[in-house]
Amino acid sequence: MRIKICFMVLAMLIVGCEVQDENPDWDPRADYPSWTYDAPYYYRPSEDLPVAEIVGAGIPVYYSDSNQFFVKHSTGYQVPGVPRLAVWYSVSAGENWDRAGYYGVEQTHFLFHAEADGSHWVRFVGPGQGVAAASPGTPHRIYVVDTTRPAIEVSVSPPPIETDEHGNEIPHIYSVGDTVEVRWCVRDVNLVSDSVRMATTFGTFPDNVVWTRFPLSLSATGAMKVPIPPEAAGRQGRGGGRMRFRIEAADKADNLNFVFSEVLHVDGPPLPAEPTVRPSKPWELVVQTEGPAGTKPGWPQPGVLIRGGTSRMLKWLPDGIDKYKNVVLQFSANNGRSWRVVSENLQAGETIKWTVPQVNSKLCRLRILAVKGPEHRLMLAKTRTFTVHTAPPDTILGPKEVPPEPREK
């Protein structure tokens, strides 16, 4: 009996005891020596951050769109048998420095965890790194953390949405030829100066939406007057057309942002309907027709069919072409997603001969472009979509010669 009582008392003492931490303020990273930072394996990035710019006395600056980034070892990797290289950083331009950690043996990249966006001055402390000559010490590198996309505001005047006398919101109906003013404002401390672009699109779902960029980059803040083209009226008319603007911008950390305007409802004469087609039979010939020449001889009309590989004569050029030194004629087989040059050095008053590319597409376009520089281009004219059909190389039109039948012996 005495033995049972002893066991019960012992069990009660064990259950009732609580383990107390004798050193709650212990910091292993601060108290352990440097060799404890060694690990069985380390992570490294698939590619290093590129150097965005050089400041001061050759100090490289890097931009990261994440609050975690890799800092490459100053000499490649941590050599065994020497003191570990320490990574120190400052978010106050060198006024205060904190230690982020050490490199382990044979470690090539240190994973840095930033607590907030902003510039992080980084210095390496260890063998061969030298001593700061003056206070505050200059950084060996600067890492700029930017996880926020550029802020963009866009508005259109007259506004696409109006309020009637009863306080109800109704769409403003624009007409083809009206001029609207588009205003924008882009804010970002690390904005790429030439990344601000404007684009437009026409059409409604389920039509394919294709954005057309303006050829020039924009300032961070500005306004532009844009006339509403006939394409914005669509094929419905009576306010059934749609148009929209888009402003895009990027910063040095590759954060990209798009902001769209409200939809503009456009009234005007509808575009001609798409031509209805049916499969042709083997013996039928596809007849090419463009109707009368009109005021733009050689300029493809909407929906026209043109044979691929044939030569065309363009006898019309837009007014004012003589103001530009380098004017080219370009062709697109995918509704303007990509372009190829089919004729160069266009001159006012001359007849342009060009060859239709050998493609098969119903979304072909031509445009006349004034090229002022690699990033400075101005579109002077562009066609609506037309069709190009190219016959296979082995296709023979017309009667075929029949070989004579062999004579009977």
Steps between C-alpha positions, in 0.01 A plus 500: 500500500781737586654440155172593320471825696857596405429440132183712515681790666780480244250505210323804645829684532592424138162615367502817702849614404552760222830541317640851535734657239810600688614740226196647315710777342743264330566594135680216317587717197669756724655267759626216284833536317512550127565135414147410614366666181629207294222284354481172306382683188415852381266655243613711208296690235462379144649835394642799686331837512634723221682822583252778426736794545831610651514782757774670697843341478389197300227376735259264316125542555257208472118505496279221637123461474502269805589561864726194479804512275836325471825685577791343315823440695753773434770251387276226360456269802603455863842333515545230769744567781462880519262718706149515358408807295227708668224694321413837657230734374360847555157641412595849622765586240784383724394667826419169668622153407365156590642156441291275277713185545801306376587288201545130572787294363485484117181711500475721189178699563353642820119521508415846632159569657397867472238629743378785278544660158786740450877518453714249690869585526705181529857467630708186534704460819773240510833399345616727218207744521685799641388751760270798450718811476236739633160494666248415371658222300428479130324185381655233285162454329152652506188286470174688438191304600191609307195272528243758389384554144489855360187693599308613190201730460323552167196708404320595181331831422209522427449223758357167375238496779258789554227572754151597384254736674375212716846409626527185289828408334476467122771443237616796294459427127798613293500543123762402245729798450453639852817593684543381858773601742672218688682599820732274700725515804759234592676499837790275601836592656675241281305562179663410168474828312416360156261227618183713509296404194144547375297249302147482360260222409164470327225239503297308756484143624515244343715683245873456542638805679822624340687786665681747275786690664577863425850510346653749747569472872328750727602716792396400852227764501328644197200525272433415135214585263391195302242499216252209499562294183234322293614162637360600839143499364521125441258319271187580696461877483258707712723502807594133470872567454754480780837662562737489795836647603778330697800651678790273596820564695786304658761567767864393530401193704293373203166575665253559215157660535209557260207737562201525268259783432124460510346360183414769243171439317539621140225582250562524128457324168565129549788333324415278204412146597759229466468325163324166513698217347434139409744219419594510133487191286815368336413632155395847611732798481504767768450834325686798644298820500539834672235707328578852377837653579349793689724769651766254623608286202690190612401538867323173603133541586340330804440128447660486154671179383859528371718224361821426690821530298357751252636850433289802597519863396423762764431840339373676814695636796370712790547876500807640675720201427769729360570626856670174595830354375434129560149374417429128466210277397435211739283189481340298781333159470374487863297819544797715600668277758817491286611690190742450209637765262390448138625832355737773619585862423150599390495833316204728439368481143666167421328168424597234753544141381490235769457123512222341705652249749403139436272444798144385566317731738177698534659746743749678274578872523726758334638810665722791403752588771736796540814380682685776686711273722508158672236610752339785305248387239187668368220315321363701206237258365368148566250283314217299644527121484508327162567143382810355337482150346803318361451198275716194573811473280373190323157641417438531124204706387321409179492178296774246550668315217394136485769256387410281198370153571737217415429321172383145507737249353 
